[in-house]
Amino acid sequence: MRHIRVAGFGGVIECGYKMVDNHLVTALVERWRPKTHTFHFKFGETTIILEDVQVLWGMPIGDKVVSGRDTRLTFPEQRLTRLTAELGNDFPDDASEDNCVRRARLSWARAVLAYIFKNLCKGTSSKAIEIYGPTMLLQLWAWERISPVSPTRSMEYQSGKAYGSRWNCHLSFREIPNYALSHYRSQLQSLQTYEFNWMSYFQVEDLLLECCLSGKDSWRCDTALIFWEVVEPHLPSKVMSQFGMSTGKDKQRIGKMNT
């Protein structure tokens, strides 16, 4: 488990397994715009950013992209070969923490977000019948950011874990008719600015693990997200309100909502 955590996947395990609400995902896909890589609501645009991936799952942004060169191997074999080369064949069972970190600097946060974006874009096609990828993270993002679709948790966040782990508990949908597409469509259609949590993690930042904050300097960067052959744009400049950086009346509104 120690090696899994250092490699960047401890947070995924801590978040546990939750049944993905396909109707919620479908309603979000209907709001997705491939040209801007944002969800469109009445009040404007929002999107998933590297901050969400790292805070919720604790995944490293890292300094090495998850990619490789074309070979005669099958795609899964290429991935395994790449990871084996990154870790090294002589990786000892009793490797030190520093040794683990040096060999596990792949940018899994960028890879995950790139794959989410790719599948959101594919899901908007009239021919699409399902969406692939880490849709659990998409669901966690919606629960964190969009109040009308969030279930009620039975416990608060416990420091020492990835922030998404606070949803790994009993959830009550008493006030939300989950698994009802018409309900989610209605909620997202009428969503108001004050019902969107613009700065979801601001007040708990001091409680978060280092792995949830280590890439903070990259959260606001417009850059390319790479996962093997997948290349998608990361454009936080389109949603600066999610960093509390709006101006004028919008800045005052964001400040009031998060005090």
Secondary structure, DSSP 8 states (H G I E B T S, - for coil): -HHHHHHT-HHHHHT------HHHHHHHHTTEETTTTEEEETTEEE---HHHHHHHH-----SB-B-----SS-HHHHHHHHHHHHH-TT--TT--HHHHHHT--B-HHHHHHHHHHHHHHHHTSTT-----S-HHHHHHHHHHHBGGG--EESS---TTS-GGGGGSS-EE-TTS--S-HHHHHHHHHT--GGGB-TTTTGGGGGGS-GGGTTTGGGTT--EEEEETTEEEEE-GGGGGGGGT---HHHHHHHHHHT-
